[in-house]
Amino acid sequence: MIAGGAGDEEQALPAHGCFVRPTVLADVTPAMDIWRDEVFGPVLALRAVDSFDEAVEAVNDSAFGLAAAVFTKDPGAAHRFADRAECGQIAVNLTTPGWDVHHPFGGFRDSGSPFKEQGTEALRF
């Protein structure tokens, strides 16, 4: 773990409400639950890969496909990633917006919603 996780005494969480410290996990492997389960919270799982192809394989090796983000200085690589990543939304040099029920596109496989058609208003959007 790089940051977050269990709270420390110096930075107590607020007394009321449900709060989770942002957490960054390093050295994540495909065998770990954090890589295989869809997490809705301020958690970032870092998995190092050695190539562009391995990065795309890592994204697609999942039961989920809500959204993905790629950070690059190479627009061509960003387009190749978007073409090959099996996700409902692809962000380039930005964080993903997650999923919005009003958008006519959702996640793939076990993510998002099966209801991706919202009528003519979705086409207009």
C-alpha positions in Angstrom: 0.0 0.0 0.0 1.3 3.4 -1.0 -1.3 5.5 0.8 -4.6 5.4 2.7 -6.0 2.2 4.1 -6.4 2.0 7.8 -6.7 5.3 9.5 -4.1 6.8 11.8 -4.6 8.6 15.0 -3.3 12.0 13.6 -5.9 12.2 10.8 -9.2 11.0 12.4 -12.2 10.6 10.1 -15.3 12.7 10.7 -17.5 11.5 13.5 -20.7 11.3 11.4 -21.3 9.7 8.0 -19.6 7.0 6.0 -16.0 7.9 5.0 -13.2 5.9 3.4 -9.7 7.3 3.1 -8.5 7.4 -0.5 -6.2 4.4 -0.9 -3.5 3.6 -3.4 -2.4 -0.1 -3.7 0.9 -1.0 -5.5 2.2 -4.2 -6.9 -1.3 -5.5 -7.6 -1.4 -8.8 -9.6 -4.2 -10.4 -11.6 -4.7 -13.0 -8.9 -5.7 -10.4 -6.3 -9.3 -9.7 -5.4 -8.7 -6.0 -5.8 -7.9 -6.6 -9.5 -10.8 -8.9 -10.1 -13.6 -7.1 -8.1 -15.3 -3.9 -9.1 -14.6 -1.4 -6.4 -16.7 1.7 -5.9 -14.7 3.9 -3.6 -11.6 6.0 -3.6 -9.3 3.1 -4.3 -6.6 2.9 -7.0 -5.0 -0.4 -7.8 -1.7 -0.1 -9.6 -0.5 -2.9 -11.8 2.7 -2.5 -13.8 2.9 -3.8 -17.4 5.7 -4.0 -19.8 4.1 -3.0 -23.1 1.1 -1.4 -24.8 -0.3 -4.8 -25.8 0.0 -6.0 -22.2 -1.8 -2.9 -21.0 -4.7 -3.6 -23.3 -4.8 -7.2 -22.3 -4.9 -6.2 -18.7 -7.9 -3.9 -19.2 -9.8 -6.6 -21.2 -9.0 -9.4 -18.8 -11.9 -8.6 -16.6 -15.6 -9.4 -16.1 -16.2 -5.6 -16.0 -15.8 -2.9 -18.6 -17.4 0.3 -17.3 -14.7 2.8 -18.2 -10.9 3.1 -18.7 -8.4 5.9 -18.9 -5.1 6.2 -20.8 -2.5 8.8 -20.1 -0.1 9.4 -23.0 1.6 12.0 -25.1 1.0 9.9 -28.3 -2.5 10.6 -29.8 -2.1 7.5 -32.0 -1.5 5.3 -29.0 -4.6 6.8 -27.4 -6.7 6.0 -30.5 -5.3 2.4 -30.7 -6.1 1.9 -27.0 -9.7 3.2 -27.5 -10.1 0.9 -30.4 -9.0 -2.2 -28.5 -10.1 -1.6 -24.9 -13.5 -3.3 -24.2 -15.0 -0.5 -22.1 -18.1 1.6 -22.3 -16.1 4.8 -22.0 -12.5 5.7 -22.7 -10.9 8.8 -21.3 -7.7 10.2 -22.7 -5.4 12.2 -20.3 -8.4 12.6 -17.9 -9.9 10.6 -15.2 -13.0 8.6 -16.2 -16.4 10.1 -15.4 -17.8 6.8 -14.4 -21.3 6.0 -15.6 -24.2 8.3 -16.0 -27.7 6.7 -16.4 -28.6 9.4 -18.8 -25.9 8.6 -21.3 -26.8 6.2 -24.1 -23.6 4.2 -23.5 -22.8 2.2 -20.5 -20.3 -0.4 -19.4 -19.6 -3.7 -21.1 -20.1 -7.2 -19.6 -20.9 -7.0 -15.9 -20.6 -3.2 -15.6 -23.1 -0.4 -16.1 -26.6 -1.0 -17.3 -28.1 -3.1 -20.0 -30.3 -0.1 -20.9 -28.1 1.8 -23.3 -30.8 3.3 -25.5 -32.5 6.4 -24.3 -34.5 7.4 -27.4 -34.1 10.4 -29.6 -32.8 12.6 -26.8 -29.8 10.3 -26.4 -29.2 10.5 -30.2 -29.3 14.3 -29.9 -26.9 14.2 -27.0 
